[in-house]
Amino acid sequence: MHKNCFYPLLVLLIGFTLTSFSGNDKITPVQEPFIVVLDAGHGGHDPGNLGNGFLEKNIALKIVLRVGEMLSKHKGIKVIYTRDDDTFVDLYKRGEIANKANANLFVSVHCDSHTSEAHGAGTFVLGLHANKQNFEIAKKENSSIYLEDNYESRYAAYNINSPESVIGLTIMQEEFLDQSIMLAKAMQDNFTGKLSRVDRKVKQAGFIVLHQTFMPSVLVETGFLTHKPEGTYLNSTKGQGEMGDAIANAILQYKKSISLNVSDQNSMMKQPEPEIVVAEKVVKEEPKVVEKPTVAPKVAPAVAKEAPKAEFVFKVQIMASSKDLGIASANFKGLNNISKEAFKNIYRYMYGSTSSYDYANTLRKDAEDKGYKGAYVVAYKNGSRINIKEAIK
């Protein structure tokens, strides 16, 4: 029998649409006001170091007040001081002030000392002591805890003489390490480039005051009071003004960089892709004889048994950032199976997901090989992050 079929033309409508990588890939804008907590080391009955008769507590305070003065001239920046006079503030209180303010940055200012002719400015972020010298610097600054009331109970888990006890302190600040280093580097660039100070680099050490904060945080050792020329400079109005300006400018540069990252990321678009609309195919056919269908006997559907869910899930945190990145492997050096979660004003990025702690460590090594040297295993229970010790005990 002759069959008449009508096939209309296939219509291709090609339109180009510009879209972001996904609706969730926008960066959260930098909050206004941008809150900076400035911490002048020591104070009150804690003079800090007394190299060549100079008072660290006074020098640190004057530099901090200069930083605050410069930042306050800029719209959208709010400055909070842990102290703005000669008073003693417990180390844990300093971090508490920053956390309660939901600060964007925490900057602690100090002066160094040494038995040698060491001199120069250095900036620290929280981390494991890379060497004995870094440990000794942190140990000096951390000794302020002994001037606090009830320090035995408040810092019971911390042994100032033990590098190992710092390991527990570093976990929380791992979230902000990249940002802390960015700020620290900007400061060092200003100290060495604009002021021609000796560069003592960006370093890591276990400072308790940094551990107490939950935002990008740095501790600046502005110079050595034990080096007479440097102590004289830091004790002068000129030196305090220049160091304060260098720190303030680094903070402004950091804020600008974060804002530019927001703008750059939100302006990234997909390449235009054609949208293809296919017209429906219409077919005219002769009527067919409909046969009575054979009814198959009913069979009870098999009930699939759900596999028991693992109690703990392990992932590898590879980074944390204020950027809300798309989780495509191209954004993470080729790593697949990336997940992310918002936490306060940052995003955590994790690689992999497994119920095996041993396999999680294999994934961690993969991430390290890709360049994520600070990657570490994290644990979840019922979708909530928990202490890793609880999952592997």
Sequence and secondary structure as in RCSB ss.txt:
>XXXX:A:sequence
MHKNCFYPLLVLLIGFTLTSFSGNDKITPVQEPFIVVLDAGHGGHDPGNLGNGFLEKNIALKIVLRVGEMLSKHK
GIKVIYTRDDDTFVDLYKRGEIANKANANLFVSVHCDSHTSEAHGAGTFVLGLHANKQNFEIAKKENSSIYLEDN
YESRYAAYNINSPESVIGLTIMQEEFLDQSIMLAKAMQDNFTGKLSRVDRKVKQAGFIVLHQTFMPSVLVETGFL
THKPEGTYLNSTKGQGEMGDAIANAILQYKKSISLNVSDQNSMMKQPEPEIVVAEKVVKEEPKVVEKPTVAPKVA
PAVAKEAPKAEFVFKVQIMASSKDLGIASANFKGLNNISKEAFKNIYRYMYGSTSSYDYANTLRKDAEDKGYKGA
YVVAYKNGSRINIKEAIK
>XXXX:A:secstr
               B    S TT       SSEEEEEEE SBTTB    GGG  HHHHHHHHHHHHHHHHTTST
TEEEEES SSS    HHHHHHHHHHTT SEEEEEEEE  SS    EEEEEES  SSHHHHHHHHHHHGGGGGSTT
HHHHTTT  TT GGGHHHHHHHHGGGHHHHHHHHHHHHHIIIIIS   EEEEEEE  HHHHT SS EEEEEEEET
TSHHHHHHHTSHHHHHHHHHHHHHHHHHHHHHHHHHHHHHHH      B                          
          SEEEEEEEEEESS     GGGGTT  SEEEEEETTEEEEEEEEES HHHHHHHHHHHHHTT TT 
EEEEEETTEEE HHHHH 
